[in-house]
Amino acid sequence: MEAPTDVIDSTEPWVKNQIDEYVATNGEKPKFNHGAPLVLITYKGRKTGQWRRTCLIGAEYEGSYLLVASKGGADDDPAWYPNLVEHPEAWLQVGPNYFPVTARTATPDEKPPRWDYMVTLWPDYAKYQTKTDREIPIVILDPIPTAV
């Protein structure tokens, strides 16, 4: 899978600033509250087919990476989530490393330990789940092996 070259960054000013700082420092900055790890996810829009990028809390877990589609406990999913559901091939930047991944939603059996792990990194996730009747998804990003 070829890396996208024409990418639209989040239009939310504070997120755009996070992206710019992340790229400029190879992921050394920004630092998120309480040291929660940040990653950049580049995904394809389901309506436009345009590549988009955002900065999220994300972490490695058992060889894959995890994202939480919380949107702060809102009753609807964050915009990036349905895009990954429809177009699961994406790109992830973790520090200076940029690589292709395949996204999938954790199954009911997979979710509990992954949820617990992400709550240890960002305890507010537990509070977010109490704010909504929506089951907040955990997204598993499996790295795609690349030819060397």
Secondary structure, DSSP 8 states (H G I E B T S, - for coil): ----SSEEE-SSHHHHHHHHHHHHTTTS----GGG--EEEEEEE-TTT--EEEEEEEEEEETTEEEEE--GGG-SS--THHHHHHHS-EEEEEETTEEEEEEEEE--TTTHHHHHHHHHHH-THHHHHHHT-SS---EEEEEE-----
